[in-house]
Amino acid sequence: MSKQKRRHLSAEFKARVAREAMENQKTIQQIAKDNDVAPPKENS
């Protein structure tokens, strides 16, 4: 069984996703799905 390598996200990608989140046009779940990343886990 081989271990899958972690993905390294570029600064440009992170900035684009952060900008989308700050604009409040989409939910965090929608942004995560559109960018093929896992949404953050909620703390209850």
TORBA-535328 format. One record per residue: x, y, z negated of N, C-alpha, C in turn; residue number from 1; residue in one letter. Coordinates in nm, 3 decimals, decimal comma, always signed. Example, Ala and Ser with C-alpha at 12.3 -4.5 7.8 and 13.67 -1.06 7.14 Angstrom:
// TORBA-535328
{n_xx = +1,319&n_yy = -0,569&n_zz = -0,780&ca_xx = +1,230&ca_yy = -0,450&ca_zz = -0,780&c_xx = +1,320&c_yy = -0,330&c_zz = -0,780&num = 1&residu = a} $
{n_xx = +1,285&n_yy = -0,225&n_zz = -0,708&ca_xx = +1,367&ca_yy = -0,106&ca_zz = -0,714&c_xx = +1,290&c_yy = +0,003&c_zz = -0,787&num = 2&residu = s} $
This chain:
// TORBA-535328
{n_xx = +0,082&n_yy = -0,117&n_zz = +0,000&ca_xx = +0,000&ca_yy = +0,000&ca_zz = +0,000&c_xx = +0,088&c_yy = +0,125&c_zz = +0,000&num = 1&residu = m} $
{n_xx = +0,075&n_yy = +0,208&n_zz = +0,102&ca_xx = +0,155&ca_yy = +0,330&ca_zz = +0,106&c_xx = +0,075&c_yy = +0,446&c_zz = +0,048&num = 2&residu = s} $
{n_xx = +0,147&n_yy = +0,532&n_zz = -0,019&ca_xx = +0,085&ca_yy = +0,648&ca_zz = -0,081&c_xx = +0,071&c_yy = +0,759&c_zz = +0,022&num = 3&residu = k} $
{n_xx = -0,045&n_yy = +0,825&n_zz = +0,024&ca_xx = -0,066&ca_yy = +0,933&ca_zz = +0,117&c_xx = +0,004&c_yy = +1,059&c_zz = +0,065&num = 4&residu = q} $
{n_xx = +0,075&n_yy = +1,130&n_zz = +0,154&ca_xx = +0,146&ca_yy = +1,250&ca_zz = +0,114&c_xx = +0,049&c_yy = +1,365&c_zz = +0,092&num = 5&residu = k} $
{n_xx = +0,085&n_yy = +1,452&n_zz = -0,002&ca_xx = +0,004&ca_yy = +1,571&ca_zz = -0,027&c_xx = +0,019&c_yy = +1,669&c_zz = +0,087&num = 6&residu = r} $
{n_xx = -0,086&n_yy = +1,740&n_zz = +0,113&ca_xx = -0,085&ca_yy = +1,840&ca_zz = +0,219&c_xx = -0,032&c_yy = +1,971&c_zz = +0,163&num = 7&residu = r} $
{n_xx = +0,053&n_yy = +2,039&n_zz = +0,239&ca_xx = +0,104&ca_yy = +2,169&ca_zz = +0,200&c_xx = +0,031&c_yy = +2,275&c_zz = +0,281&num = 8&residu = h} $
{n_xx = -0,037&n_yy = +2,366&n_zz = +0,213&ca_xx = -0,115&ca_yy = +2,468&ca_zz = +0,280&c_xx = -0,033&c_yy = +2,596&c_zz = +0,291&num = 9&residu = l} $
{n_xx = -0,040&n_yy = +2,658&n_zz = +0,408&ca_xx = +0,039&ca_yy = +2,779&ca_zz = +0,432&c_xx = -0,021&c_yy = +2,898&c_zz = +0,358&num = 10&residu = s} $
{n_xx = +0,060&n_yy = +2,999&n_zz = +0,340&ca_xx = +0,015&ca_yy = +3,123&ca_zz = +0,274&c_xx = -0,095&c_yy = +3,189&c_zz = +0,356&num = 11&residu = a} $
{n_xx = -0,084&n_yy = +3,182&n_zz = +0,489&ca_xx = -0,186&ca_yy = +3,242&ca_zz = +0,575&c_xx = -0,321&c_yy = +3,172&c_zz = +0,557&num = 12&residu = e} $
{n_xx = -0,317&n_yy = +3,039&n_zz = +0,548&ca_xx = -0,439&ca_yy = +2,963&ca_zz = +0,527&c_xx = -0,504&c_yy = +3,000&c_zz = +0,394&num = 13&residu = f} $
{n_xx = -0,423&n_yy = +3,006&n_zz = +0,289&ca_xx = -0,474&ca_yy = +3,040&ca_zz = +0,156&c_xx = -0,533&c_yy = +3,180&c_zz = +0,154&num = 14&residu = k} $
{n_xx = -0,468&n_yy = +3,274&n_zz = +0,222&ca_xx = -0,518&ca_yy = +3,411&ca_zz = +0,227&c_xx = -0,651&c_yy = +3,418&c_zz = +0,301&num = 15&residu = a} $
{n_xx = -0,662&n_yy = +3,343&n_zz = +0,410&ca_xx = -0,787&ca_yy = +3,343&ca_zz = +0,488&c_xx = -0,902&c_yy = +3,287&c_zz = +0,405&num = 16&residu = r} $
{n_xx = -0,877&n_yy = +3,178&n_zz = +0,334&ca_xx = -0,981&ca_yy = +3,116&ca_zz = +0,251&c_xx = -1,018&c_yy = +3,210&c_zz = +0,136&num = 17&residu = v} $
{n_xx = -0,919&n_yy = +3,274&n_zz = +0,075&ca_xx = -0,947&ca_yy = +3,369&ca_zz = -0,034&c_xx = -1,030&c_yy = +3,487&c_zz = +0,016&num = 18&residu = a} $
{n_xx = -0,997&n_yy = +3,536&n_zz = +0,135&ca_xx = -1,073&ca_yy = +3,647&ca_zz = +0,193&c_xx = -1,219&c_yy = +3,606&c_zz = +0,214&num = 19&residu = r} $
{n_xx = -1,240&n_yy = +3,485&n_zz = +0,267&ca_xx = -1,376&ca_yy = +3,435&ca_zz = +0,287&c_xx = -1,452&c_yy = +3,429&c_zz = +0,155&num = 20&residu = e} $
{n_xx = -1,385&n_yy = +3,384&n_zz = +0,050&ca_xx = -1,450&ca_yy = +3,372&ca_zz = -0,081&c_xx = -1,486&c_yy = +3,509&c_zz = -0,137&num = 21&residu = a} $
{n_xx = -1,400&n_yy = +3,608&n_zz = -0,117&ca_xx = -1,425&ca_yy = +3,742&ca_zz = -0,171&c_xx = -1,536&c_yy = +3,815&c_zz = -0,096&num = 22&residu = m} $
{n_xx = -1,559&n_yy = +3,779&n_zz = +0,029&ca_xx = -1,664&ca_yy = +3,844&ca_zz = +0,108&c_xx = -1,804&c_yy = +3,802&c_zz = +0,064&num = 23&residu = e} $
{n_xx = -1,815&n_yy = +3,689&n_zz = -0,008&ca_xx = -1,943&ca_yy = +3,638&ca_zz = -0,059&c_xx = -2,045&c_yy = +3,609&c_zz = +0,051&num = 24&residu = n} $
{n_xx = -1,999&n_yy = +3,578&n_zz = +0,172&ca_xx = -2,089&ca_yy = +3,543&ca_zz = +0,280&c_xx = -2,130&c_yy = +3,396&c_zz = +0,272&num = 25&residu = q} $
{n_xx = -2,044&n_yy = +3,313&n_zz = +0,213&ca_xx = -2,067&ca_yy = +3,169&ca_zz = +0,205&c_xx = -2,045&c_yy = +3,124&c_zz = +0,061&num = 26&residu = k} $
{n_xx = -2,100&n_yy = +3,008&n_zz = +0,030&ca_xx = -2,074&ca_yy = +2,949&ca_zz = -0,101&c_xx = -1,936&c_yy = +2,884&c_zz = -0,099&num = 27&residu = t} $
{n_xx = -1,881&n_yy = +2,857&n_zz = -0,217&ca_xx = -1,751&ca_yy = +2,792&ca_zz = -0,227&c_xx = -1,755&c_yy = +2,655&c_zz = -0,160&num = 28&residu = i} $
{n_xx = -1,867&n_yy = +2,584&n_zz = -0,176&ca_xx = -1,881&ca_yy = +2,452&ca_zz = -0,113&c_xx = -1,878&c_yy = +2,463&c_zz = +0,039&num = 29&residu = q} $
{n_xx = -1,943&n_yy = +2,565&n_zz = +0,095&ca_xx = -1,943&ca_yy = +2,583&ca_zz = +0,240&c_xx = -1,803&c_yy = +2,616&c_zz = +0,292&num = 30&residu = q} $
{n_xx = -1,732&n_yy = +2,702&n_zz = +0,219&ca_xx = -1,597&ca_yy = +2,739&ca_zz = +0,259&c_xx = -1,507&c_yy = +2,616&c_zz = +0,255&num = 31&residu = i} $
{n_xx = -1,518&n_yy = +2,535&n_zz = +0,150&ca_xx = -1,436&ca_yy = +2,415&ca_zz = +0,139&c_xx = -1,464&c_yy = +2,318&c_zz = +0,254&num = 32&residu = a} $
{n_xx = -1,591&n_yy = +2,299&n_zz = +0,285&ca_xx = -1,627&ca_yy = +2,207&ca_zz = +0,394&c_xx = -1,577&c_yy = +2,258&c_zz = +0,528&num = 33&residu = k} $
{n_xx = -1,592&n_yy = +2,387&n_zz = +0,554&ca_xx = -1,548&ca_yy = +2,446&ca_zz = +0,681&c_xx = -1,397&c_yy = +2,436&c_zz = +0,699&num = 34&residu = d} $
{n_xx = -1,322&n_yy = +2,440&n_zz = +0,589&ca_xx = -1,175&ca_yy = +2,438&ca_zz = +0,597&c_xx = -1,116&c_yy = +2,303&c_zz = +0,563&num = 35&residu = n} $
{n_xx = -1,198&n_yy = +2,202&n_zz = +0,551&ca_xx = -1,154&ca_yy = +2,065&ca_zz = +0,526&c_xx = -1,068&c_yy = +2,052&c_zz = +0,400&num = 36&residu = d} $
{n_xx = -1,116&n_yy = +2,114&n_zz = +0,291&ca_xx = -1,051&ca_yy = +2,102&ca_zz = +0,160&c_xx = -1,156&c_yy = +2,061&c_zz = +0,058&num = 37&residu = v} $
{n_xx = -1,110&n_yy = +2,007&n_zz = -0,054&ca_xx = -1,201&ca_yy = +1,966&ca_zz = -0,159&c_xx = -1,247&c_yy = +2,088&c_zz = -0,238&num = 38&residu = a} $
{n_xx = -1,376&n_yy = +2,097&n_zz = -0,270&ca_xx = -1,422&ca_yy = +2,210&ca_zz = -0,351&c_xx = -1,369&c_yy = +2,195&c_zz = -0,493&num = 39&residu = p} $
{n_xx = -1,357&n_yy = +2,305&n_zz = -0,566&ca_xx = -1,307&ca_yy = +2,296&ca_zz = -0,703&c_xx = -1,408&c_yy = +2,223&c_zz = -0,791&num = 40&residu = p} $
{n_xx = -1,356&n_yy = +2,157&n_zz = -0,894&ca_xx = -1,443&ca_yy = +2,090&ca_zz = -0,989&c_xx = -1,498&c_yy = +2,192&c_zz = -1,085&num = 41&residu = k} $
{n_xx = -1,624&n_yy = +2,176&n_zz = -1,123&ca_xx = -1,688&ca_yy = +2,270&ca_zz = -1,215&c_xx = -1,659&c_yy = +2,229&c_zz = -1,358&num = 42&residu = e} $
{n_xx = -1,635&n_yy = +2,327&n_zz = -1,443&ca_xx = -1,618&ca_yy = +2,302&ca_zz = -1,585&c_xx = -1,749&c_yy = +2,332&c_zz = -1,656&num = 43&residu = n} $
{n_xx = -1,799&n_yy = +2,235&n_zz = -1,728&ca_xx = -1,927&ca_yy = +2,253&ca_zz = -1,796&c_xx = -1,908&c_yy = +2,285&c_zz = -1,941&num = 44&residu = s} $
